[in-house]
Amino acid sequence: MVGYAFMGAAHSQAWRTVNRVYDLPARVRMALICGRDELKVADAAGRLGWEGHTTDWRRLVESDEIDVVDICTPGDSHCEIAIAALAAGKHVLCEKPLANTVEEARQMATAAARARAAGTRAMCGFNYRRVPAVTMMRQFVADGRLGEIRHVRAVYLQDWIVDPQFPLVWRLQKDKAGSGALGDIGAHIIDLTQYVTGQRITGVSAVTETFVKERPLPAGSSGLAAQADGHGQAMGQVTVDDAAVFVARLDGGALATYEASRFATGRKNALRVEINGSLGTLVFDLERLNELEFYDATRPTAEQGFTRILVTEGDHPYMSAWWPPGHIIGYEHSFTHQMRDFVEAIATGTDPAPSFADALQVQLVLDAVTRSAELASWTEVEPALAEVAA
Ligand SMILES: NC(=O)c1ccc[n+]([C@@H]2O[C@H](COP(=O)([O-])OP(=O)(O)OC[C@H]3O[C@@H](n4cnc5c(N)ncnc54)[C@H](O)[C@@H]3O)[C@@H](O)[C@H]2O)c1
């Protein structure tokens, strides 16, 4: 694994857990974790359960003992590490968004397509697909329970940078993060809604805004927490969006609206998706992630209404290995489910999803949103190249 902070900890927990919960055709050994600071990465290795540590990610790529490289660093290093790892025959799990630019994402998807021919697997970490209620939404749509999809309404809202004194962490720097709320949390709702509906976004009309344009330089940061340097003078330019709002058309005919913001005061990690079809509606709210709301318009009118399904039964996706019905699960379980599917795909020689090609398509949507906001006009999403569309 490369990176040991927020996602490093979330992925480590999942790697530690996956073989204990699921009966898999392969066993995971947590061999080596990489970070840039020797003392901190040594501490992280012990805390998170890794056998060894290194400050050079190339050691992971070169080691004969390693089969899988898990990339949990900011977007500016995804492309170089992933391409080197795939070329060395390592299976790669890479955090989202796949890259900082379409060009990098294209290179990564091309490398993954090439590696796939040699049996090497690559997957992007859009973990919310693996919240059981979300997986179940996709099944409902695929089974035709919603009929024809007319509307998709998706928001992903946070508030951790409302304070203008919150420092200029890497997530607020374009060269490190690629974009702001758009690529960080907007990417999740783009992937989630395309996954659930089986439809792809074809064009967008967007506005973006950077409400606070300068911030104090950070003294230190980890995950979504950070401290300013305490002197209050040194300031730096915010080079990403604080919020992105867009309307979109999907290729199956649906109209969609998306809102991603880090300025939604009071909203901590509020991801909510509603899908309206000709036969029904589904609603998912991450703050109540064990539940799925379903309105079934085919029922007799006297019985119609929203049903709250508690997604904890053994026959719900991923749930048979957890607890008895009604014993709820949380955020971290989505990562365990992600590792389960990834390990199973590697061990059985099948393609895990979302592939790098899927993640490239999300990157093309992000790019269309950015261009639309700049041009103040409707913008088509560029098609991915055929050679990476596997
Ligand atoms: N799936 C999700 O829900 C989710 C949530 C948060 C972040 N992410 C994604 O995960 C990735 C990491 O985000 P995070 O929140 O864990 O960030 P973070 O700041 O908490 O951690 C980043 C880690 O990467 C290390 N690092 C940075 N550059 C490095 C390099 N060149 N070589 C080695 N290590 C390096 C840092 O030392 C740190 O350990 C990003 O792509 C982000 O978009 C995904």
The ligand as an SDF file (V2000), in Angstrom:
LIG
                    3D

 44 48  0  0  0  0  0  0  0  0999 V2000
  -13.0960    6.3180   -1.4820 N   0  0  0  0  0  0  0  0  0  0  0  0
  -13.3020    7.3320   -0.6710 C   0  0  0  0  0  0  0  0  0  0  0  0
  -14.3630    7.4740   -0.0980 O   0  0  0  0  0  0  0  0  0  0  0  0
  -12.2020    8.3350   -0.4500 C   0  0  0  0  0  0  0  0  0  0  0  0
  -12.2230    9.1720    0.6870 C   0  0  0  0  0  0  0  0  0  0  0  0
  -11.1500   10.0390    0.8770 C   0  0  0  0  0  0  0  0  0  0  0  0
  -10.1200   10.1070   -0.0430 C   0  0  0  0  0  0  0  0  0  0  0  0
  -10.1550    9.3000   -1.1340 N   0  0  0  0  0  0  0  0  0  0  0  0
   -9.0520    9.3340   -2.1250 C   0  0  0  0  0  0  0  0  0  0  0  0
   -7.9250    8.6630   -1.5550 O   0  0  0  0  0  0  0  0  0  0  0  0
   -6.7080    9.2900   -1.9650 C   0  0  0  0  0  0  0  0  0  0  0  0
   -5.9340    9.7040   -0.7260 C   0  0  0  0  0  0  0  0  0  0  0  0
   -6.7470   10.5820    0.0540 O   0  0  0  0  0  0  0  0  0  0  0  0
   -6.6550   10.6000    1.6530 P   0  0  0  0  0  0  0  0  0  0  0  0
   -7.9090   11.2300    2.1440 O   0  0  0  0  0  0  0  0  0  0  0  0
   -6.2680    9.2910    2.1740 O   0  0  0  0  0  0  0  0  0  0  0  0
   -5.4610   11.6460    1.8380 O   0  0  0  0  0  0  0  0  0  0  0  0
   -4.5510   11.8520    3.1210 P   0  0  0  0  0  0  0  0  0  0  0  0
   -3.9770   13.2130    3.0180 O   0  0  0  0  0  0  0  0  0  0  0  0
   -5.2940   11.4720    4.3540 O   0  0  0  0  0  0  0  0  0  0  0  0
   -3.3950   10.7570    2.9130 O   0  0  0  0  0  0  0  0  0  0  0  0
   -2.5190   10.7990    1.8140 C   0  0  0  0  0  0  0  0  0  0  0  0
   -1.3370    9.8800    2.1050 C   0  0  0  0  0  0  0  0  0  0  0  0
   -0.5130    9.8210    0.9500 O   0  0  0  0  0  0  0  0  0  0  0  0
    0.8560   10.0230    1.3410 C   0  0  0  0  0  0  0  0  0  0  0  0
    1.5700   10.5290    0.1690 N   0  0  0  0  0  0  0  0  0  0  0  0
    1.3320   11.6750   -0.5050 C   0  0  0  0  0  0  0  0  0  0  0  0
    2.1260   11.7490   -1.5910 N   0  0  0  0  0  0  0  0  0  0  0  0
    2.8930   10.6240   -1.5830 C   0  0  0  0  0  0  0  0  0  0  0  0
    3.9170   10.1180   -2.4230 C   0  0  0  0  0  0  0  0  0  0  0  0
    4.3170   10.7980   -3.4940 N   0  0  0  0  0  0  0  0  0  0  0  0
    4.4980    8.9220   -2.0990 N   0  0  0  0  0  0  0  0  0  0  0  0
    4.0980    8.2390   -1.0140 C   0  0  0  0  0  0  0  0  0  0  0  0
    3.1150    8.6640   -0.1860 N   0  0  0  0  0  0  0  0  0  0  0  0
    2.5390    9.8440   -0.4650 C   0  0  0  0  0  0  0  0  0  0  0  0
    0.7540   10.9690    2.5220 C   0  0  0  0  0  0  0  0  0  0  0  0
    1.9240   10.9470    3.3110 O   0  0  0  0  0  0  0  0  0  0  0  0
   -0.4550   10.3460    3.2500 C   0  0  0  0  0  0  0  0  0  0  0  0
   -0.0620    9.2110    3.9950 O   0  0  0  0  0  0  0  0  0  0  0  0
   -7.1170   10.4390   -2.8730 C   0  0  0  0  0  0  0  0  0  0  0  0
   -7.0880   10.0070   -4.2060 O   0  0  0  0  0  0  0  0  0  0  0  0
   -8.5560   10.7370   -2.4460 C   0  0  0  0  0  0  0  0  0  0  0  0
   -9.3410   11.3220   -3.4670 O   0  0  0  0  0  0  0  0  0  0  0  0
  -11.1570    8.4110   -1.3440 C   0  0  0  0  0  0  0  0  0  0  0  0
  1  2  1  0
  2  3  2  0
  2  4  1  0
  4  5  1  0
  4 44  2  0
  5  6  2  0
  6  7  1  0
  7  8  2  0
  8  9  1  0
  8 44  1  0
  9 10  1  0
  9 42  1  0
 10 11  1  0
 11 12  1  0
 11 40  1  0
 12 13  1  0
 13 14  1  0
 14 15  2  0
 14 16  1  0
 14 17  1  0
 17 18  1  0
 18 19  2  0
 18 20  1  0
 18 21  1  0
 21 22  1  0
 22 23  1  0
 23 24  1  0
 23 38  1  0
 24 25  1  0
 25 26  1  0
 25 36  1  0
 26 27  1  0
 26 35  1  0
 27 28  2  0
 28 29  1  0
 29 30  1  0
 29 35  2  0
 30 31  1  0
 30 32  2  0
 32 33  1  0
 33 34  2  0
 34 35  1  0
 36 37  1  0
 36 38  1  0
 38 39  1  0
 40 41  1  0
 40 42  1  0
 42 43  1  0
M  CHG  2   8   1  16  -1
M  END
$$$$
